[in-house]
Amino acid sequence: MIRLDEAVTEKLSEVAERVAHGEHVRVHRNHARVRHYLTRSKRQEVDFLVSDQHGRPIQAVQVSMDISLPDTLRREIEPLVTTASYFGTRDNLVITMNQEQRIESDGVVVHAVPAWRWLLGGTPFAP
């Protein structure tokens, strides 16, 4: 039998992920194009690739509830690194439920930021 707190936490997690995706599209729809991108070499997809008004990619974004497991972290980071290397994006984010950290892989910096901080316009954690 599932406990009430577990059920509420699970539902909040689902809602938070939907809100983060929707808010990202809403924020960027007027001044930048948001699109998915499937890299050709490794067939990896990022959740969002934000372009400036000239169509140049400026931000790659993944959304994940939890990146504490090594396999999940790798699954979220590898497409960002591939995309950043290909397009030269310097603003690479993983929006999470509550994790905040700076990750560097193959010379690419990725910031994990909690959804609440990102929704409030907060900047990524910088140690």
C-alpha positions in Angstrom: 0.0 0.0 0.0 1.4 3.4 -1.0 1.7 6.0 1.7 0.0 9.4 1.2 3.3 11.3 1.4 4.8 9.1 -1.3 1.7 9.6 -3.5 1.8 13.3 -3.1 5.5 13.5 -3.8 5.1 11.4 -6.9 2.2 13.6 -8.2 4.2 16.8 -7.4 7.1 15.4 -9.4 4.9 14.7 -12.4 3.4 18.2 -12.2 6.8 19.9 -11.7 8.3 18.2 -14.8 5.3 19.2 -16.9 5.5 22.8 -15.6 9.2 23.0 -16.3 8.7 21.9 -19.9 5.8 24.2 -20.4 7.4 27.2 -18.7 10.5 26.9 -20.8 8.5 26.9 -24.0 6.4 29.9 -22.7 9.4 32.0 -21.7 11.3 31.5 -25.0 8.5 31.5 -27.5 8.5 35.2 -28.2 12.2 35.9 -28.6 13.8 32.6 -29.4 12.8 29.4 -31.1 12.6 26.3 -29.1 13.1 23.0 -30.8 14.2 19.4 -30.2 17.4 18.4 -31.8 18.5 14.9 -32.6 22.3 14.8 -33.1 23.3 13.0 -36.3 26.4 11.2 -35.0 25.2 9.6 -31.8 21.4 9.9 -32.3 21.0 11.7 -29.0 18.1 14.1 -28.3 18.0 17.1 -26.0 14.7 18.2 -24.6 15.1 21.8 -25.8 17.4 23.7 -28.0 16.9 27.4 -27.8 17.9 29.6 -30.7 18.4 33.4 -30.8 16.5 35.6 -33.2 19.0 34.7 -36.0 18.4 30.9 -35.6 21.8 30.3 -33.8 21.5 27.8 -30.9 22.3 29.5 -27.6 21.0 27.1 -25.0 20.6 23.3 -24.7 18.3 22.0 -22.0 17.4 18.6 -20.5 14.7 18.1 -17.9 15.0 15.3 -15.4 13.5 14.6 -12.0 16.6 13.2 -10.5 20.1 12.8 -11.7 21.6 11.2 -8.7 22.0 7.8 -10.3 25.1 7.5 -12.5 23.1 6.0 -15.5 20.6 8.8 -15.3 23.3 11.5 -15.1 25.1 10.0 -18.1 21.8 9.8 -20.1 21.1 13.5 -19.4 24.6 14.8 -19.8 25.9 13.0 -22.9 23.3 14.6 -25.3 24.1 18.0 -23.8 27.8 17.6 -24.3 27.3 16.3 -27.9 25.0 19.2 -28.7 27.2 21.8 -27.1 30.2 20.5 -28.9 28.4 20.6 -32.2 26.7 24.0 -31.9 29.0 25.7 -29.4 26.3 26.4 -26.9 27.7 27.7 -23.6 24.5 27.7 -21.6 23.7 24.0 -21.0 21.2 23.1 -18.3 19.6 20.1 -16.6 16.5 21.3 -14.9 15.9 18.9 -11.9 13.4 18.6 -9.1 15.8 19.8 -6.4 19.4 19.1 -7.4 22.0 21.8 -8.0 25.5 21.2 -9.3 28.1 22.1 -11.9 29.2 19.2 -14.2 32.1 19.3 -16.6 32.5 16.7 -19.3 34.8 16.8 -22.3 35.3 20.5 -21.8 31.6 21.3 -21.7 30.1 22.8 -18.6 26.5 21.8 -17.6 24.6 23.3 -14.7 22.0 21.3 -12.9 19.4 23.7 -11.4 16.3 23.0 -9.4 13.0 23.7 -11.2 11.9 26.2 -8.5 15.1 28.3 -9.0 14.9 28.1 -12.7 11.2 29.1 -12.7 12.0 32.1 -10.5 14.7 33.2 -13.0 17.6 32.2 -10.7 21.0 31.7 -12.1 22.7 28.3 -11.9 24.8 27.4 -9.0 28.4 28.4 -9.3 30.8 27.1 -6.7 
